[in-house]
Amino acid sequence: MTSLPRRGGILLHPTSLPGPHGSGDLGPAAYHFVDWLVAAGQSCWQVLPLGSAGPGNSPYISPSAFAGNELLIDLCQLRDAGWLSDADLASVPAFPEGRIDYGAVRRFRVAHLRRAAKRFFGRNPAAERTAFEAFCTDEHAWLDDYALFMALDIAHGGDGRMWQDWPAALAHRQPAALREAQARHAEEIRFWQFCQWRFYEQWGALKTYARSRSIEIVGDLPIFVAAHSADVWSNPGLFELDKQGRPRVVAGVPPDYFSATGQRWGNPLYRWSAHAAEDYRWWVERMRQTMRLCDIVRIDHFRGFESFWEIPAESATAVDGQWRPGPGKDVFTAMRRELGDAQGRLRIIAEDLGIITPEVDALRQAIGLPGMRILQFAFDGDARNPYLPHNYDANTVVYTGTHDNDTSRGWWESLGRPEQEYVRSYLGIGEEAGDEVHWHLIRLACSSVASLCVIPMQDVLGLDSAHRMNEPSRSEGSWEWRFSWQQVEAEHAGRLAALARLYGRRRG
């Protein structure tokens, strides 16, 4: 049984932090946010996946399940190391306020990362080179393929080309072609290795600081990986691919109340028999890397381990899919054996939202993982609704909403009059309380029996729908939200701290 202490936390991806270079990063604002969490009486900082953003800027569609997001690297720390100059950072584009222009940010940051890498490799100080080479040696199991993949993608990608469209010898990883590519693209490979070295060093320092202040990091592990990724390219036998390396079947969810055609995500599905044959080694190493980055891991789409929706790759929608059995407990047994504590426990949260069957509940309970409850899903007028707090058990993580939901204020404003009346009745508030409905929901979450209570930063600030992080039905325009310290008032931390004290969610 995974046991979470009674604590509270805030959901905020590092890209949403303030900062001078167009997006949040691992610089001073991240450390200040840790201090703010302490002042707010919180114990956890929940983030989204820390890999590079993929199509639509989604952190859930990354080119690697192991690599970190190079755009999170704090450029000022590279300046302090002597690899960038003050002049390099003196001219900053007029980035928009309150949102990320990913195209502009990527151009600016990658150009400066390349400049820093060139100076690093040109300077050759022994201690720094030794640290870099040690990192590359320690991480070679994933880093070599990732860096080569990124170099080849730049050389042969573009215009939507996938790795399957590269020259056949490279796409199918013929040894002679790979050796030739490693020699030809050695400088580019070194650049991507340098970026990962700096990401892991900076993240490790931030995590150490958070731990020194008794703040735990809650990470996020997507169950599926991107088709265009180093993971699929370097491990094709672990995925359901055809002879050309293209997915035969893809992931998604079936039609439901929200979508008549379901959702076709497009991720390649796992060949679970191949994973079982190697005792789930790839999964163990993936979880090991994620646990290195954070203290608690939220697994996205947990129900896919019990059964998953298999869609023919040629189908344009999810309608023609079928349920197929997942690996069940076996993958977690392998993880527990190598990564569990003395009692074999893993600090994992199961994202058990969507179409959840008794079999999915039984799997989660057999493994002993806490599930999730979202308050925005609770108020349908049925007292038996499992998202209503009076129906929780303690081994639960409660949220007002997640990154996929509207903000609490936006959600409230979208409700009709009868629905608002039901919410008021449950919360015990009057008409005049509507302007503070987000705080009433925060109080409800904090007061519940759920062991962990996590609040999106947008709800703490009382922001409307314009500030939501992601809208799943949109392919563009999501993942861009940022806040500024000017939006944060002293009462925000004070009210959270008071609720933490009142409902026994105090730190330490």
LOSE-484555 format. One record per residue (C-alpha): residue in three letters; x, y, z. Coordinates in steps of 0.1 Angstrom, whole numbers, padded with zeros to 4 digits, always signed. Layout:
% residues N
ALAXYZ;...
% end
This chain:
% residues 508
MET+0000+0000+0000;THR+0014+0034-0010;SER+0009+0057+0019;LEU+0009+0095+0014;PRO+0010+0117+0044;ARG-0017+0143+0049;ARG-0003+0172+0030;GLY-0011+0200+0005;GLY+0006+0211-0027;ILE+0004+0233-0058;LEU+0002+0223-0094;LEU+0024+0245-0116;HIS+0047+0235-0145;PRO+0081+0253-0145;THR+0074+0268-0179;SER+0047+0289-0162;LEU+0071+0306-0138;PRO+0081+0342-0144;GLY+0115+0350-0158;PRO+0132+0373-0184;HIS+0137+0349-0213;GLY+0102+0342-0226;SER+0093+0311-0205;GLY+0098+0298-0170;ASP+0130+0280-0163;LEU+0152+0266-0135;GLY+0165+0300-0124;PRO+0157+0323-0095;ALA+0119+0322-0099;ALA+0119+0285-0094;TYR+0138+0289-0061;HIS+0115+0317-0051;PHE+0085+0296-0058;VAL+0098+0269-0035;ASP+0101+0296-0008;TRP+0066+0307-0015;LEU+0053+0272-0011;VAL+0069+0271+0023;ALA+0052+0304+0033;ALA+0019+0290+0020;GLY+0022+0260+0043;GLN+0025+0236+0014;SER+0046+0204+0011;CYS+0044+0194-0026;TRP+0051+0210-0059;GLN+0034+0191-0087;VAL+0048+0195-0122;LEU+0039+0182-0157;PRO+0063+0159-0176;LEU+0098+0175-0177;GLY+0107+0164-0212;SER+0109+0186-0243;ALA+0076+0198-0257;GLY+0064+0181-0288;PRO+0036+0188-0314;GLY+0013+0216-0301;ASN+0039+0224-0274;SER+0026+0195-0253;PRO+0050+0181-0227;TYR+0031+0148-0231;ILE+0044+0142-0266;SER+0082+0144-0261;PRO+0110+0132-0283;SER+0124+0113-0254;ALA+0110+0096-0222;PHE+0143+0101-0205;ALA+0157+0135-0216;GLY+0148+0168-0200;ASN+0135+0199-0216;GLU+0164+0220-0228;LEU+0142+0251-0228;LEU+0141+0249-0190;ILE+0178+0255-0187;ASP+0185+0288-0169;LEU+0207+0309-0192;CYS+0219+0331-0164;GLN+0236+0301-0148;LEU+0254+0295-0181;ARG+0266+0331-0180;ASP+0277+0326-0144;ALA+0298+0296-0155;GLY+0315+0318-0181;TRP+0299+0302-0212;LEU+0277+0332-0220;SER+0285+0369-0215;ASP+0264+0398-0202;ALA+0264+0411-0237;ASP+0249+0378-0250;LEU+0219+0383-0226;ALA+0216+0420-0230;SER+0193+0419-0260;VAL+0162+0400-0253;PRO+0132+0399-0277;ALA+0099+0415-0266;PHE+0083+0383-0254;PRO+0046+0385-0247;GLU+0033+0389-0212;GLY+0014+0361-0195;ARG+0020+0335-0222;ILE+0048+0316-0240;ASP+0055+0322-0277;TYR+0072+0288-0282;GLY+0086+0296-0316;ALA+0103+0328-0304;VAL+0115+0312-0272;ARG+0130+0282-0289;ARG+0149+0303-0314;PHE+0163+0326-0286;ARG+0171+0299-0261;VAL+0186+0273-0285;ALA+0208+0299-0301;HIS+0222+0308-0267;LEU+0225+0272-0257;ARG+0246+0266-0288;ARG+0268+0296-0281;ALA+0273+0283-0245;ALA+0281+0248-0257;LYS+0306+0261-0283;ARG+0325+0281-0256;PHE+0324+0252-0232;PHE+0339+0228-0257;GLY+0364+0254-0269;ARG+0376+0263-0234;ASN+0384+0227-0222;PRO+0388+0233-0184;ALA+0397+0199-0170;ALA+0372+0198-0141;GLU+0343+0208-0162;ARG+0351+0184-0190;THR+0356+0156-0165;ALA+0321+0163-0151;PHE+0306+0164-0185;GLU+0323+0131-0196;ALA+0312+0114-0164;PHE+0276+0124-0170;CYS+0277+0111-0206;THR+0292+0078-0193;ASP+0266+0074-0165;GLU+0237+0082-0189;HIS+0249+0065-0220;ALA+0221+0039-0220;TRP+0196+0065-0232;LEU+0217+0096-0239;ASP+0237+0082-0269;ASP+0205+0073-0288;TYR+0187+0105-0278;ALA+0216+0128-0289;LEU+0220+0110-0322;PHE+0183+0110-0328;MET+0182+0148-0323;ALA+0211+0153-0346;LEU+0196+0131-0373;ASP+0162+0148-0369;ILE+0178+0181-0377;ALA+0197+0167-0406;HIS+0168+0147-0422;GLY+0137+0160-0405;GLY+0116+0191-0412;ASP+0083+0195-0429;GLY+0067+0169-0407;ARG+0091+0142-0417;MET+0092+0113-0391;TRP+0122+0091-0384;GLN+0106+0065-0407;ASP+0112+0089-0435;TRP+0150+0092-0429;PRO+0173+0072-0452;ALA+0164+0035-0447;ALA+0198+0026-0433;LEU+0194+0052-0405;ALA+0157+0045-0400;HIS+0164+0008-0395;ARG+0196+0015-0374;GLN+0221-0004-0396;PRO+0254-0004-0376;ALA+0276+0010-0403;ALA+0252+0038-0410;LEU+0250+0047-0374;ARG+0288+0047-0370;GLU+0291+0070-0400;ALA+0263+0093-0387;GLN+0280+0095-0353;ALA+0312+0107-0369;ARG+0295+0131-0393;HIS+0273+0147-0366;ALA+0297+0145-0337;GLU+0295+0182-0329;GLU+0257+0182-0330;ILE+0256+0151-0308;ARG+0279+0169-0283;PHE+0255+0198-0282;TRP+0225+0178-0272;GLN+0246+0159-0246;PHE+0257+0193-0232;CYS+0220+0204-0229;GLN+0211+0173-0210;TRP+0241+0177-0187;ARG+0231+0212-0179;PHE+0194+0203-0174;TYR+0201+0175-0150;GLU+0226+0196-0131;GLN+0202+0225-0127;TRP+0172+0203-0119;GLY+0192+0184-0094;ALA+0203+0216-0076;LEU+0167+0228-0075;LYS+0154+0195-0062;THR+0180+0195-0035;TYR+0170+0230-0025;ALA+0133+0220-0024;ARG+0142+0190-0002;SER+0162+0213+0021;ARG+0129+0232+0026;SER+0108+0201+0030;ILE+0091+0204-0004;GLU+0086+0173-0024;ILE+0083+0172-0062;VAL+0054+0153-0077;GLY+0063+0144-0112;ASP+0043+0131-0141;LEU+0049+0101-0163;PRO+0028+0097-0195;ILE+0019+0061-0201;PHE+0026+0064-0239;VAL+0055+0079-0258;ALA+0056+0098-0291;ALA+0058+0080-0324;HIS+0085+0104-0334;SER+0109+0098-0305;ALA+0142+0083-0297;ASP+0124+0057-0276;VAL+0106+0042-0305;TRP+0134+0046-0330;SER+0159+0029-0307;ASN+0136+0002-0293;PRO+0113-0008-0323;GLY+0108-0043-0310;LEU+0090-0030-0279;PHE+0062-0013-0299;GLU+0035-0025-0323;LEU+0052-0014-0356;ASP+0051-0026-0392;LYS+0081-0035-0413;GLN+0087+0001-0421;GLY+0087+0011-0385;ARG+0053+0028-0386;PRO+0026+0021-0360;ARG+0002-0007-0369;VAL-0022+0004-0341;VAL-0023+0036-0320;ALA-0036+0047-0286;GLY-0067+0067-0277;VAL-0100+0064-0259;PRO-0134+0053-0272;PRO-0164+0074-0280;ASP-0181+0087-0248;TYR-0204+0114-0236;PHE-0179+0141-0245;SER-0170+0129-0280;ALA-0190+0109-0305;THR-0158+0098-0322;GLY-0136+0093-0292;GLN-0100+0105-0291;ARG-0073+0093-0314;TRP-0040+0102-0297;GLY-0018+0085-0323;ASN+0009+0072-0299;PRO+0023+0037-0309;LEU+0011+0010-0286;TYR+0034-0013-0266;ARG+0042-0049-0276;TRP+0036-0060-0241;SER+0048-0095-0248;ALA+0082-0081-0257;HIS+0083-0061-0225;ALA+0074-0092-0204;ALA+0102-0112-0221;GLU+0128-0087-0208;ASP+0111-0085-0174;TYR+0099-0050-0182;ARG+0134-0036-0182;TRP+0126-0006-0203;TRP+0098+0004-0179;VAL+0119-0001-0148;GLU+0146+0022-0163;ARG+0120+0047-0173;MET+0105+0048-0138;ARG+0140+0049-0123;GLN+0148+0080-0143;THR+0115+0097-0134;MET+0120+0088-0097;ARG+0154+0105-0099;LEU+0137+0137-0110;CYS+0110+0137-0084;ASP+0098+0123-0051;ILE+0063+0111-0061;VAL+0053+0100-0096;ARG+0018+0105-0111;ILE+0012+0080-0139;ASP-0010+0094-0166;HIS-0038+0071-0180;PHE-0032+0044-0154;ARG-0062+0025-0168;GLY-0041+0015-0198;PHE-0022-0010-0176;GLU-0055-0029-0171;SER-0067-0025-0207;PHE-0061+0000-0235;TRP-0081+0012-0265;GLU-0064-0001-0297;ILE-0072+0018-0329;PRO-0060+0007-0364;ALA-0034+0032-0375;GLU-0053+0039-0407;SER-0085+0049-0389;ALA-0091+0087-0387;THR-0110+0085-0355;ALA-0112+0062-0324;VAL-0146+0047-0334;ASP-0131+0015-0349;GLY-0110+0006-0318;GLN-0112-0023-0294;TRP-0102-0029-0258;ARG-0071-0050-0254;PRO-0056-0064-0222;GLY-0027-0045-0205;PRO+0001-0060-0185;GLY-0017-0056-0152;LYS+0003-0060-0120;ASP+0033-0075-0136;VAL+0050-0043-0147;PHE+0046-0029-0112;THR+0059-0061-0096;ALA+0091-0056-0117;MET+0093-0019-0106;ARG+0087-0028-0069;ARG+0114-0054-0070;GLU+0141-0030-0081;LEU+0128+0005-0071;GLY+0106-0001-0041;ASP+0114+0008-0005;ALA+0122-0018+0022;GLN+0085-0029+0020;GLY+0085-0029-0018;ARG+0063+0002-0019;LEU+0065+0027-0048;ARG+0055+0064-0043;ILE+0031+0065-0073;ILE-0002+0082-0079;ALA-0026+0065-0104;GLU-0044+0089-0127;ASP-0077+0070-0127;LEU-0099+0094-0146;GLY-0121+0087-0176;ILE-0137+0053-0183;ILE-0129+0034-0151;THR-0142-0001-0147;PRO-0143-0023-0116;GLU-0113-0041-0131;VAL-0092-0009-0132;ASP-0102-0001-0096;ALA-0093-0036-0085;LEU-0058-0033-0102;ARG-0051+0000-0085;GLN-0062-0013-0051;ALA-0042-0045-0056;ILE-0011-0025-0062;GLY-0020-0002-0034;LEU-0019+0031-0053;PRO-0039+0063-0044;GLY-0063+0074-0071;MET-0074+0109-0081;ARG-0106+0129-0075;ILE-0115+0161-0093;LEU-0140+0185-0077;GLN-0151+0199-0111;PHE-0164+0164-0119;ALA-0184+0161-0087;PHE-0215+0182-0090;ASP-0239+0163-0112;GLY-0267+0162-0086;ASP-0260+0126-0076;ALA-0250+0122-0040;ARG-0232+0089-0049;ASN-0209+0107-0073;PRO-0174+0094-0065;TYR-0159+0128-0069;LEU-0179+0143-0041;PRO-0157+0145-0009;HIS-0181+0125+0013;ASN-0174+0095-0009;TYR-0136+0096-0007;ASP-0113+0072+0011;ALA-0081+0085+0026;ASN-0058+0069+0000;THR-0068+0096-0025;VAL-0053+0128-0041;VAL-0079+0155-0045;TYR-0077+0184-0070;THR-0100+0213-0077;GLY-0090+0207-0114;THR-0060+0194-0134;HIS-0040+0209-0162;ASP-0067+0196-0186;ASN-0096+0213-0168;ASP-0108+0248-0170;THR-0098+0270-0141;SER-0123+0268-0112;ARG-0135+0304-0119;GLY-0139+0296-0156;TRP-0157+0263-0148;TRP-0181+0281-0124;GLU-0189+0308-0149;SER-0197+0281-0175;LEU-0224+0265-0153;GLY-0260+0271-0157;ARG-0281+0285-0128;PRO-0294+0251-0116;GLU-0259+0237-0115;GLN-0246+0267-0096;GLU-0274+0263-0071;TYR-0264+0227-0065;VAL-0227+0237-0059;ARG-0238+0265-0035;SER-0260+0240-0016;TYR-0231+0215-0013;LEU-0206+0242-0003;GLY-0231+0259+0020;ILE-0226+0294+0005;GLY-0249+0321-0007;GLU-0252+0342-0038;GLU-0227+0367-0026;ALA-0200+0341-0024;GLY-0197+0335-0062;ASP-0168+0358-0066;GLU-0148+0336-0042;VAL-0160+0302-0054;HIS-0124+0292-0061;TRP-0116+0296-0024;HIS-0146+0277-0013;LEU-0135+0248-0036;ILE-0100+0250-0022;ARG-0114+0248+0013;LEU-0135+0218+0003;ALA-0105+0200-0011;CYS-0084+0208+0019;SER-0110+0197+0044;SER-0116+0163+0027;VAL-0102+0130+0040;ALA-0079+0127+0009;SER-0043+0124+0020;LEU-0029+0148-0006;CYS-0047+0180-0018;VAL-0033+0197-0049;ILE-0045+0231-0062;PRO-0036+0245-0096;MET-0019+0279-0092;GLN-0045+0295-0114;ASP-0071+0286-0088;VAL-0051+0302-0060;LEU-0050+0334-0080;GLY-0087+0332-0089;LEU-0081+0334-0127;ASP-0107+0328-0154;SER-0107+0306-0185;ALA-0082+0327-0204;HIS-0056+0313-0181;ARG-0062+0275-0183;MET-0032+0254-0191;ASN-0046+0230-0217;GLU-0078+0225-0236;PRO-0076+0189-0249;SER-0099+0196-0279;ARG-0074+0222-0292;SER-0043+0213-0312;GLU-0028+0247-0308;GLY-0027+0275-0282;SER-0023+0254-0251;TRP+0005+0250-0226;GLU+0014+0287-0229;TRP+0002+0301-0196;ARG+0025+0320-0173;PHE+0020+0341-0141;SER+0038+0371-0128;TRP+0048+0378-0092;GLN+0027+0410-0094;GLN-0004+0387-0095;VAL+0006+0371-0062;GLU-0006+0388-0031;ALA+0004+0381+0005;GLU-0031+0369+0013;HIS-0027+0340-0012;ALA+0000+0324+0008;GLY-0017+0334+0041;ARG-0050+0318+0032;LEU-0034+0286+0020;ALA-0013+0283+0052;ALA-0043+0289+0074;LEU-0062+0261+0056;ALA-0033+0238+0060;ARG-0032+0244+0097;LEU-0069+0242+0101;TYR-0073+0209+0083;GLY-0041+0192+0094;ARG-0021+0196+0062;ARG+0008+0214+0079;ARG+0044+0208+0067;GLY+0070+0189+0087;
% end
